[in-house]
């Protein structure tokens, strides 16, 4: 089972305030433990939304909107993807996730299970994804 630990953005992360050496060290230790347990698949921080954009769809029409985006609580500052045997194991790992907010301020993570190719009705389109090696547990 794969899970994404989503680090919610804060006013600081959106303002480009970089994490402290202490926070980076805590995150490094946590991710090293995940790696040693064979549970770490990927992890990264994201640049502020001012450096991003959104594509909005209306049927086949697409329009682009440049960042920054106003609602910080709806933005993502980073993520970690883990692979574990159960939801309970994922919960135990996420309870240990360091507070991602700068200087121990209020922070939040959200955890979501990823779909696996086996969750979908099998067919030619799913096989195309399987051949690409995406959407599947390692």
C-alpha positions in Angstrom: 0.0 0.0 0.0 1.3 3.4 -0.9 0.5 6.6 0.9 1.3 10.3 0.3 2.1 12.4 3.2 1.1 15.9 2.1 2.8 18.8 3.9 0.3 21.7 3.9 1.7 25.2 3.0 1.9 28.0 5.6 2.3 31.7 5.2 6.0 31.2 5.8 6.4 28.5 3.2 4.5 30.6 0.6 6.7 33.6 1.5 9.7 31.6 0.7 11.0 31.3 4.3 13.5 28.5 4.2 13.4 25.8 6.9 15.9 26.0 9.7 18.9 23.7 9.9 17.2 22.1 12.9 14.0 21.3 10.9 16.0 20.0 7.9 18.0 17.7 10.3 14.7 16.4 11.9 13.3 15.7 8.4 16.5 14.1 7.3 16.5 11.7 10.4 12.8 10.8 9.8 13.4 10.1 6.1 16.5 8.1 6.9 14.4 5.9 9.2 11.8 5.4 6.5 14.6 4.5 4.0 16.2 2.0 6.4 12.8 0.4 6.9 12.4 0.1 3.1 9.3 2.3 3.2 10.5 5.5 1.5 9.6 5.9 -2.2 10.0 9.6 -2.7 10.1 13.0 -0.9 10.5 16.6 -1.9 9.7 20.1 -0.9 7.9 22.4 -3.3 8.7 26.0 -4.3 6.1 28.6 -3.3 3.0 28.9 -5.5 4.3 32.3 -6.8 6.7 30.2 -9.0 3.9 27.9 -10.2 0.7 28.0 -12.3 -2.6 26.3 -12.7 -4.3 25.0 -15.8 -8.1 25.3 -15.7 -10.3 23.1 -17.8 -13.7 23.8 -19.3 -14.5 20.8 -21.5 -11.6 20.9 -24.1 -10.7 24.5 -23.4 -7.7 25.2 -21.2 -6.6 28.4 -19.5 -3.5 29.2 -17.5 -3.4 31.1 -14.2 -0.1 32.2 -12.7 0.6 31.9 -9.0 0.7 33.0 -6.3 -2.5 31.6 -5.0 -4.4 33.2 -2.2 -5.7 30.3 -0.1 -2.5 29.0 1.7 -4.5 26.3 3.6 -5.3 24.7 0.2 -1.7 24.6 -1.0 1.0 21.9 -0.7 4.5 22.7 0.5 6.0 19.2 0.1 5.3 15.5 0.2 6.6 12.1 1.1 5.5 8.9 -0.5 5.7 5.7 1.5 5.0 2.1 0.8 3.9 0.0 3.8 1.9 -3.2 4.5 -1.2 -1.6 6.1 -3.0 1.6 6.9 -2.1 1.1 10.6 1.6 1.0 9.7 1.2 4.2 7.6 -0.6 5.8 10.6 2.3 4.9 12.9 4.9 6.4 10.5 2.8 9.6 10.0 2.4 10.2 13.8 6.2 10.4 13.9 6.5 13.0 11.1 8.2 16.1 12.4 6.2 19.4 12.6 6.9 20.8 9.1 6.3 24.4 10.1 9.2 26.8 10.5 10.2 27.4 14.2 7.6 24.9 15.5 4.6 27.1 14.5 1.3 25.5 13.6 1.7 23.0 10.8 -0.4 20.3 9.2 0.1 17.2 7.1 -2.6 15.2 5.3 -2.3 11.6 4.4 -3.9 10.0 1.4 -3.7 6.5 0.0 -2.6 6.2 -3.6 -4.6 4.1 -6.1 -3.0 1.0 -7.4 -3.5 -0.2 -11.0 -5.3 -3.2 -9.5 -8.0 -0.8 -8.1 -9.2 -0.1 -11.6 -11.2 -2.3 -14.0 -8.5 -4.1 -16.0 -8.2 -3.3 -19.6 -6.0 -2.0 -22.4 -5.7 1.5 -20.9 -4.6 0.1 -17.5 -2.1 -2.1 -19.3 -0.6 1.0 -21.0 0.1 2.5 -17.6 1.5 -0.8 -16.3 4.0 -0.9 -19.3 5.0 2.7 -18.3 5.8 1.4 -14.8 3.6 4.1 -13.1 0.7 3.7 -10.7 2.0 0.4 -9.2 3.7 -0.7 -6.1 7.4 -1.5 -6.4 
